[in-house]
Amino acid sequence: MKKLETCHHCGEEKENCFHGFIAMTIPIPEAEAKIEKWGRKDWWKNLEREDLTEEEMKELDGLCTYDQLLSTVGRGVQC
């Protein structure tokens, strides 16, 4: 009987998972769409603007967290 392992991304138990270095998150289409909205090349420069609404700043803060999760790599299990 094969060993079931829990995927660190989807949370499901599966067989034959990949063991190695993975990002803390997989790309999220909704977050990628927001990055496209702000400009893929330099969306983060908007964080220095002072004319944004509180909601826009909150969105950019969330994108910073998402970007950090994509950039942080560690050992993990992935289906």
Backbone as XML, in Angstrom:
<?xml version="1.0"?>
<chain id="A" units="angstrom">
  <residue number="1" name="MET">
    <atom name="N" x="0.842" y="-1.185" z="0.000"/>
    <atom name="CA" x="0.000" y="0.000" z="0.000"/>
    <atom name="C" x="0.886" y="1.247" z="0.000"/>
  </residue>
  <residue number="2" name="LYS">
    <atom name="N" x="0.572" y="2.189" z="-0.876"/>
    <atom name="CA" x="1.370" y="3.412" z="-0.969"/>
    <atom name="C" x="1.022" y="4.366" z="0.167"/>
  </residue>
  <residue number="3" name="LYS">
    <atom name="N" x="2.006" y="5.153" z="0.517"/>
    <atom name="CA" x="1.842" y="6.109" z="1.609"/>
    <atom name="C" x="1.114" y="7.355" z="1.111"/>
  </residue>
  <residue number="4" name="LEU">
    <atom name="N" x="0.083" y="7.774" z="1.834"/>
    <atom name="CA" x="-0.616" y="9.019" z="1.526"/>
    <atom name="C" x="0.092" y="10.159" z="2.244"/>
  </residue>
  <residue number="5" name="GLU">
    <atom name="N" x="0.231" y="11.270" z="1.532"/>
    <atom name="CA" x="0.866" y="12.443" z="2.119"/>
    <atom name="C" x="-0.026" y="13.654" z="1.896"/>
  </residue>
  <residue number="6" name="THR">
    <atom name="N" x="0.071" y="14.615" z="2.773"/>
    <atom name="CA" x="-0.754" y="15.815" z="2.668"/>
    <atom name="C" x="-0.013" y="16.883" z="1.878"/>
  </residue>
  <residue number="7" name="CYS">
    <atom name="N" x="-0.641" y="17.355" z="0.801"/>
    <atom name="CA" x="-0.071" y="18.431" z="-0.010"/>
    <atom name="C" x="-0.109" y="19.727" z="0.802"/>
  </residue>
  <residue number="8" name="HIS">
    <atom name="N" x="0.981" y="20.454" z="0.797"/>
    <atom name="CA" x="1.045" y="21.708" z="1.552"/>
    <atom name="C" x="0.235" y="22.825" z="0.912"/>
  </residue>
  <residue number="9" name="HIS">
    <atom name="N" x="-0.146" y="22.671" z="-0.347"/>
    <atom name="CA" x="-0.911" y="23.717" z="-1.020"/>
    <atom name="C" x="-2.413" y="23.462" z="-1.010"/>
  </residue>
  <residue number="10" name="CYS">
    <atom name="N" x="-2.831" y="22.253" z="-1.386"/>
    <atom name="CA" x="-4.276" y="21.993" z="-1.465"/>
    <atom name="C" x="-4.827" y="21.359" z="-0.199"/>
  </residue>
  <residue number="11" name="GLY">
    <atom name="N" x="-3.950" y="20.781" z="0.625"/>
    <atom name="CA" x="-4.383" y="20.194" z="1.886"/>
    <atom name="C" x="-4.960" y="18.799" z="1.775"/>
  </residue>
  <residue number="12" name="GLU">
    <atom name="N" x="-4.984" y="18.230" z="0.578"/>
    <atom name="CA" x="-5.543" y="16.891" z="0.385"/>
    <atom name="C" x="-4.460" y="15.832" z="0.541"/>
  </residue>
  <residue number="13" name="GLU">
    <atom name="N" x="-4.881" y="14.644" z="0.961"/>
    <atom name="CA" x="-3.955" y="13.524" z="1.064"/>
    <atom name="C" x="-3.897" y="12.820" z="-0.276"/>
  </residue>
  <residue number="14" name="LYS">
    <atom name="N" x="-2.686" y="12.645" z="-0.801"/>
    <atom name="CA" x="-2.506" y="12.029" z="-2.110"/>
    <atom name="C" x="-1.262" y="11.163" z="-2.119"/>
  </residue>
  <residue number="15" name="GLU">
    <atom name="N" x="-1.158" y="10.319" z="-3.138"/>
    <atom name="CA" x="0.009" y="9.475" z="-3.340"/>
    <atom name="C" x="0.985" y="10.165" z="-4.285"/>
  </residue>
  <residue number="16" name="ASN">
    <atom name="N" x="2.209" y="9.718" z="-4.272"/>
    <atom name="CA" x="3.230" y="10.173" z="-5.216"/>
    <atom name="C" x="3.410" y="11.689" z="-5.250"/>
  </residue>
  <residue number="17" name="CYS">
    <atom name="N" x="3.530" y="12.288" z="-4.115"/>
    <atom name="CA" x="3.726" y="13.736" z="-4.041"/>
    <atom name="C" x="5.190" y="14.090" z="-4.300"/>
  </residue>
  <residue number="18" name="PHE">
    <atom name="N" x="5.392" y="15.301" z="-4.731"/>
    <atom name="CA" x="6.730" y="15.849" z="-4.942"/>
    <atom name="C" x="7.289" y="16.311" z="-3.608"/>
  </residue>
  <residue number="19" name="HIS">
    <atom name="N" x="8.525" y="15.955" z="-3.332"/>
    <atom name="CA" x="9.236" y="16.414" z="-2.137"/>
    <atom name="C" x="10.393" y="17.272" z="-2.610"/>
  </residue>
  <residue number="20" name="GLY">
    <atom name="N" x="10.433" y="18.495" z="-2.170"/>
    <atom name="CA" x="11.524" y="19.365" z="-2.569"/>
    <atom name="C" x="11.255" y="20.793" z="-2.162"/>
  </residue>
  <residue number="21" name="PHE">
    <atom name="N" x="11.881" y="21.716" z="-2.854"/>
    <atom name="CA" x="11.716" y="23.127" z="-2.546"/>
    <atom name="C" x="10.543" y="23.686" z="-3.343"/>
  </residue>
  <residue number="22" name="ILE">
    <atom name="N" x="9.605" y="24.272" z="-2.629"/>
    <atom name="CA" x="8.410" y="24.845" z="-3.256"/>
    <atom name="C" x="8.150" y="26.233" z="-2.669"/>
  </residue>
  <residue number="23" name="ALA">
    <atom name="N" x="7.421" y="27.040" z="-3.427"/>
    <atom name="CA" x="7.021" y="28.359" z="-2.928"/>
    <atom name="C" x="5.950" y="28.175" z="-1.850"/>
  </residue>
  <residue number="24" name="MET">
    <atom name="N" x="5.777" y="29.184" z="-1.020"/>
    <atom name="CA" x="4.788" y="29.087" z="0.044"/>
    <atom name="C" x="3.358" y="29.100" z="-0.492"/>
  </residue>
  <residue number="25" name="THR">
    <atom name="N" x="3.174" y="29.559" z="-1.720"/>
    <atom name="CA" x="1.853" y="29.550" z="-2.342"/>
    <atom name="C" x="2.004" y="29.291" z="-3.833"/>
  </residue>
  <residue number="26" name="ILE">
    <atom name="N" x="0.942" y="28.828" z="-4.434"/>
    <atom name="CA" x="0.908" y="28.703" z="-5.876"/>
    <atom name="C" x="0.331" y="29.998" z="-6.437"/>
  </residue>
  <residue number="27" name="PRO">
    <atom name="N" x="0.546" y="30.295" z="-7.703"/>
    <atom name="CA" x="-0.035" y="31.521" z="-8.261"/>
    <atom name="C" x="-1.567" y="31.533" z="-8.119"/>
  </residue>
  <residue number="28" name="ILE">
    <atom name="N" x="-2.086" y="32.655" z="-7.683"/>
    <atom name="CA" x="-3.528" y="32.826" z="-7.473"/>
    <atom name="C" x="-4.046" y="33.749" z="-8.574"/>
  </residue>
  <residue number="29" name="PRO">
    <atom name="N" x="-4.942" y="33.260" z="-9.427"/>
    <atom name="CA" x="-5.424" y="34.061" z="-10.559"/>
    <atom name="C" x="-5.982" y="35.437" z="-10.167"/>
  </residue>
  <residue number="30" name="GLU">
    <atom name="N" x="-6.697" y="35.523" z="-9.068"/>
    <atom name="CA" x="-7.271" y="36.812" z="-8.640"/>
    <atom name="C" x="-6.175" y="37.811" z="-8.291"/>
  </residue>
  <residue number="31" name="ALA">
    <atom name="N" x="-5.150" y="37.349" z="-7.607"/>
    <atom name="CA" x="-4.030" y="38.231" z="-7.246"/>
    <atom name="C" x="-3.236" y="38.624" z="-8.484"/>
  </residue>
  <residue number="32" name="GLU">
    <atom name="N" x="-3.055" y="37.686" z="-9.399"/>
    <atom name="CA" x="-2.341" y="37.990" z="-10.638"/>
    <atom name="C" x="-3.100" y="39.046" z="-11.449"/>
  </residue>
  <residue number="33" name="ALA">
    <atom name="N" x="-4.428" y="38.976" z="-11.441"/>
    <atom name="CA" x="-5.241" y="39.970" z="-12.151"/>
    <atom name="C" x="-5.069" y="41.356" z="-11.529"/>
  </residue>
  <residue number="34" name="LYS">
    <atom name="N" x="-4.973" y="41.421" z="-10.202"/>
    <atom name="CA" x="-4.758" y="42.710" z="-9.530"/>
    <atom name="C" x="-3.386" y="43.282" z="-9.874"/>
  </residue>
  <residue number="35" name="ILE">
    <atom name="N" x="-2.387" y="42.419" z="-9.961"/>
    <atom name="CA" x="-1.051" y="42.884" z="-10.339"/>
    <atom name="C" x="-1.086" y="43.441" z="-11.757"/>
  </residue>
  <residue number="36" name="GLU">
    <atom name="N" x="-1.794" y="42.762" z="-12.646"/>
    <atom name="CA" x="-1.936" y="43.257" z="-14.023"/>
    <atom name="C" x="-2.626" y="44.614" z="-14.039"/>
  </residue>
  <residue number="37" name="LYS">
    <atom name="N" x="-3.630" y="44.780" z="-13.183"/>
    <atom name="CA" x="-4.360" y="46.052" z="-13.111"/>
    <atom name="C" x="-3.433" y="47.207" z="-12.719"/>
  </residue>
  <residue number="38" name="TRP">
    <atom name="N" x="-2.537" y="46.959" z="-11.770"/>
    <atom name="CA" x="-1.624" y="47.995" z="-11.288"/>
    <atom name="C" x="-0.397" y="48.142" z="-12.176"/>
  </residue>
  <residue number="39" name="GLY">
    <atom name="N" x="-0.143" y="47.154" z="-13.022"/>
    <atom name="CA" x="1.036" y="47.183" z="-13.894"/>
    <atom name="C" x="2.048" y="46.146" z="-13.460"/>
  </residue>
  <residue number="40" name="ARG">
    <atom name="N" x="2.177" y="45.098" z="-14.223"/>
    <atom name="CA" x="3.028" y="43.961" z="-13.852"/>
    <atom name="C" x="4.465" y="44.375" z="-13.538"/>
  </residue>
  <residue number="41" name="LYS">
    <atom name="N" x="5.021" y="45.287" z="-14.327"/>
    <atom name="CA" x="6.440" y="45.625" z="-14.183"/>
    <atom name="C" x="6.761" y="46.394" z="-12.898"/>
  </residue>
  <residue number="42" name="ASP">
    <atom name="N" x="5.892" y="47.306" z="-12.509"/>
    <atom name="CA" x="6.225" y="48.141" z="-11.349"/>
    <atom name="C" x="5.013" y="48.473" z="-10.472"/>
  </residue>
  <residue number="43" name="TRP">
    <atom name="N" x="4.170" y="47.480" z="-10.216"/>
    <atom name="CA" x="2.986" y="47.691" z="-9.392"/>
    <atom name="C" x="3.356" y="48.171" z="-7.995"/>
  </residue>
  <residue number="44" name="TRP">
    <atom name="N" x="4.481" y="47.706" z="-7.468"/>
    <atom name="CA" x="4.902" y="48.003" z="-6.109"/>
    <atom name="C" x="5.267" y="49.476" z="-5.915"/>
  </residue>
  <residue number="45" name="LYS">
    <atom name="N" x="5.576" y="50.193" z="-6.982"/>
    <atom name="CA" x="5.912" y="51.619" z="-6.855"/>
    <atom name="C" x="4.719" y="52.435" z="-6.363"/>
  </residue>
  <residue number="46" name="ASN">
    <atom name="N" x="3.515" y="51.921" z="-6.572"/>
    <atom name="CA" x="2.319" y="52.615" z="-6.111"/>
    <atom name="C" x="2.233" y="52.705" z="-4.590"/>
  </residue>
  <residue number="47" name="LEU">
    <atom name="N" x="2.992" y="51.892" z="-3.888"/>
    <atom name="CA" x="2.985" y="51.933" z="-2.425"/>
    <atom name="C" x="3.493" y="53.266" z="-1.885"/>
  </residue>
  <residue number="48" name="GLU">
    <atom name="N" x="4.258" y="53.993" z="-2.679"/>
    <atom name="CA" x="4.816" y="55.273" z="-2.250"/>
    <atom name="C" x="3.873" y="56.446" z="-2.526"/>
  </residue>
  <residue number="49" name="ARG">
    <atom name="N" x="2.814" y="56.193" z="-3.265"/>
    <atom name="CA" x="1.874" y="57.265" z="-3.592"/>
    <atom name="C" x="1.078" y="57.684" z="-2.366"/>
  </residue>
  <residue number="50" name="GLU">
    <atom name="N" x="0.709" y="58.947" z="-2.330"/>
    <atom name="CA" x="-0.065" y="59.468" z="-1.200"/>
    <atom name="C" x="-1.494" y="59.822" z="-1.596"/>
  </residue>
  <residue number="51" name="ASP">
    <atom name="N" x="-1.847" y="59.616" z="-2.856"/>
    <atom name="CA" x="-3.173" y="59.982" z="-3.337"/>
    <atom name="C" x="-4.124" y="58.788" z="-3.458"/>
  </residue>
  <residue number="52" name="LEU">
    <atom name="N" x="-3.767" y="57.651" z="-2.878"/>
    <atom name="CA" x="-4.600" y="56.456" z="-2.972"/>
    <atom name="C" x="-5.587" y="56.380" z="-1.810"/>
  </residue>
  <residue number="53" name="THR">
    <atom name="N" x="-6.698" y="55.713" z="-2.066"/>
    <atom name="CA" x="-7.689" y="55.517" z="-1.009"/>
    <atom name="C" x="-7.203" y="54.435" z="-0.051"/>
  </residue>
  <residue number="54" name="GLU">
    <atom name="N" x="-7.856" y="54.344" z="1.073"/>
    <atom name="CA" x="-7.505" y="53.323" z="2.060"/>
    <atom name="C" x="-7.707" y="51.923" z="1.468"/>
  </residue>
  <residue number="55" name="GLU">
    <atom name="N" x="-8.755" y="51.761" z="0.672"/>
    <atom name="CA" x="-9.037" y="50.467" z="0.036"/>
    <atom name="C" x="-7.939" y="50.091" z="-0.967"/>
  </residue>
  <residue number="56" name="GLU">
    <atom name="N" x="-7.468" y="51.054" z="-1.733"/>
    <atom name="CA" x="-6.388" y="50.793" z="-2.695"/>
    <atom name="C" x="-5.097" y="50.414" z="-1.969"/>
  </residue>
  <residue number="57" name="MET">
    <atom name="N" x="-4.808" y="51.104" z="-0.867"/>
    <atom name="CA" x="-3.602" y="50.769" z="-0.096"/>
    <atom name="C" x="-3.709" y="49.377" z="0.512"/>
  </residue>
  <residue number="58" name="LYS">
    <atom name="N" x="-4.911" y="49.014" z="0.946"/>
    <atom name="CA" x="-5.130" y="47.686" z="1.507"/>
    <atom name="C" x="-4.900" y="46.623" z="0.425"/>
  </residue>
  <residue number="59" name="GLU">
    <atom name="N" x="-5.363" y="46.893" z="-0.789"/>
    <atom name="CA" x="-5.155" y="45.971" z="-1.901"/>
    <atom name="C" x="-3.665" y="45.807" z="-2.199"/>
  </residue>
  <residue number="60" name="LEU">
    <atom name="N" x="-2.940" y="46.917" z="-2.229"/>
    <atom name="CA" x="-1.502" y="46.853" z="-2.484"/>
    <atom name="C" x="-0.761" y="46.131" z="-1.363"/>
  </residue>
  <residue number="61" name="ASP">
    <atom name="N" x="-1.186" y="46.332" z="-0.129"/>
    <atom name="CA" x="-0.588" y="45.611" z="0.994"/>
    <atom name="C" x="-0.773" y="44.106" z="0.826"/>
  </residue>
  <residue number="62" name="GLY">
    <atom name="N" x="-1.971" y="43.716" z="0.410"/>
    <atom name="CA" x="-2.243" y="42.300" z="0.163"/>
    <atom name="C" x="-1.369" y="41.747" z="-0.942"/>
  </residue>
  <residue number="63" name="LEU">
    <atom name="N" x="-1.145" y="42.556" z="-1.979"/>
    <atom name="CA" x="-0.277" y="42.122" z="-3.071"/>
    <atom name="C" x="1.162" y="41.958" z="-2.600"/>
  </residue>
  <residue number="64" name="CYS">
    <atom name="N" x="1.587" y="42.791" z="-1.660"/>
    <atom name="CA" x="2.938" y="42.645" z="-1.096"/>
    <atom name="C" x="3.071" y="41.299" z="-0.379"/>
  </residue>
  <residue number="65" name="THR">
    <atom name="N" x="2.060" y="40.955" z="0.396"/>
    <atom name="CA" x="2.082" y="39.674" z="1.100"/>
    <atom name="C" x="2.098" y="38.520" z="0.103"/>
  </residue>
  <residue number="66" name="TYR">
    <atom name="N" x="1.244" y="38.607" z="-0.905"/>
    <atom name="CA" x="1.181" y="37.574" z="-1.942"/>
    <atom name="C" x="2.527" y="37.446" z="-2.654"/>
  </residue>
  <residue number="67" name="ASP">
    <atom name="N" x="3.133" y="38.559" z="-3.008"/>
    <atom name="CA" x="4.423" y="38.549" z="-3.688"/>
    <atom name="C" x="5.491" y="37.894" z="-2.810"/>
  </residue>
  <residue number="68" name="GLN">
    <atom name="N" x="5.457" y="38.184" z="-1.532"/>
    <atom name="CA" x="6.430" y="37.585" z="-0.609"/>
    <atom name="C" x="6.222" y="36.082" z="-0.518"/>
  </residue>
  <residue number="69" name="LEU">
    <atom name="N" x="4.966" y="35.637" z="-0.483"/>
    <atom name="CA" x="4.679" y="34.205" z="-0.423"/>
    <atom name="C" x="5.171" y="33.484" z="-1.674"/>
  </residue>
  <residue number="70" name="LEU">
    <atom name="N" x="5.022" y="34.129" z="-2.829"/>
    <atom name="CA" x="5.513" y="33.532" z="-4.066"/>
    <atom name="C" x="7.033" y="33.464" z="-4.102"/>
  </residue>
  <residue number="71" name="SER">
    <atom name="N" x="7.675" y="34.401" z="-3.431"/>
    <atom name="CA" x="9.137" y="34.508" z="-3.482"/>
    <atom name="C" x="9.840" y="33.700" z="-2.396"/>
  </residue>
  <residue number="72" name="THR">
    <atom name="N" x="9.093" y="33.261" z="-1.390"/>
    <atom name="CA" x="9.682" y="32.512" z="-0.296"/>
    <atom name="C" x="9.603" y="31.020" z="-0.588"/>
  </residue>
  <residue number="73" name="VAL">
    <atom name="N" x="10.752" y="30.380" z="-0.587"/>
    <atom name="CA" x="10.840" y="28.970" z="-0.957"/>
    <atom name="C" x="11.381" y="28.178" z="0.217"/>
  </residue>
  <residue number="74" name="GLY">
    <atom name="N" x="10.805" y="27.013" z="0.423"/>
    <atom name="CA" x="11.276" y="26.118" z="1.472"/>
    <atom name="C" x="10.935" y="24.678" z="1.131"/>
  </residue>
  <residue number="75" name="ARG">
    <atom name="N" x="11.374" y="23.768" z="1.966"/>
    <atom name="CA" x="11.079" y="22.361" z="1.730"/>
    <atom name="C" x="9.586" y="22.118" z="1.937"/>
  </residue>
  <residue number="76" name="GLY">
    <atom name="N" x="9.027" y="21.300" z="1.059"/>
    <atom name="CA" x="7.619" y="21.021" z="1.182"/>
    <atom name="C" x="7.193" y="19.803" z="0.386"/>
  </residue>
  <residue number="77" name="VAL">
    <atom name="N" x="5.889" y="19.544" z="0.447"/>
    <atom name="CA" x="5.258" y="18.427" z="-0.255"/>
    <atom name="C" x="4.178" y="19.018" z="-1.145"/>
  </residue>
  <residue number="78" name="GLN">
    <atom name="N" x="4.173" y="18.616" z="-2.402"/>
    <atom name="CA" x="3.212" y="19.176" z="-3.344"/>
    <atom name="C" x="2.680" y="18.068" z="-4.254"/>
  </residue>
  <residue number="79" name="CYS">
    <atom name="N" x="1.368" y="18.081" z="-4.472"/>
    <atom name="CA" x="0.781" y="17.073" z="-5.352"/>
    <atom name="C" x="0.910" y="17.470" z="-6.809"/>
  </residue>
</chain>
